Amino acid sequence: MAPARLTSELLRALGKSSDVADAAAFMAAAAEQRHVRAGTVIFSRAETADALWLISRGKVAVGVLGSRGMLLHSRTLRAGEWINVASAILRGPHVEDAVAETDVLLLRLPIDAVHACVAAHPDLAWVLATLAAERVRELTGDAHRLVRRSALTRCALWLLEQAERGTARGDSLATQVALHQPKRSVALQLGTSPETFSRMLRQLSRDGLIVVRGAVIDVLDLGGLRRASEAD
């Protein structure tokens, strides 16, 4: 990847413009590109986080790897998103395992190089703190939603969020949700059991909001699904 393009990509991922442009160029010079095949473990919770990882192309699944190598999926990250910034800043163990969901191109930024960049460009420290804080806020919001909402409402909200993400990406079938992960992984995210998740899908199907076709869910009524997600 050309240095100018790499700098531009880092700048977008940092969510800033001219105030950290020099820092982005500094980091681009230290970045290592990694091509990783689908299904490969990028890092595990047994390892100490010694770098920032940015997804340049493809999708990465994060969660907890079981004893048989099956990932209990918590979320999917896409191009332009960082993987686990907080652990790298703290130089502690990764809090999640990361596995390439598709073939991916990653940018690895060694934490020592990042610290050197912060020393030369102090504004970058606030940008990195903001990235970590946004993730904390997201996790806190998820926890509050789990506490407040019923299983049916949580299921409807999850489907709605998946459909809206498709719309944001410009997918041709934005109202079609593909289950790229086992149902038990989705259930884990929603704080329920796989059996309850399946029962809630059947309920939403009976209500005429969705149609389940194996690993594909067609959303028939976005407005109705939104109302179901706000029922509590």
Secondary structure, DSSP 8 states (H G I E B T S, - for coil): --HHHHHHHHHHHHT--GGGHHHHHHHHHH-EEEEE-TT-EEE-TTSB--EEEEEEESEEEEEEE-TTS-EEEEEEEETT-EE-HHHHHHT-B-SSEEEESS-EEEEEEEHHHHHHHHHH-THHHHHHHHHHHHHHHHHHHHHHHHHHS-HHHHHHHHHHHHHHHHHHHT-TTTTEEE--S-HHHHHHHHTS-HHHHHHHHHHHHHTTSEEEETTEEEES-HHHHHHHHT--
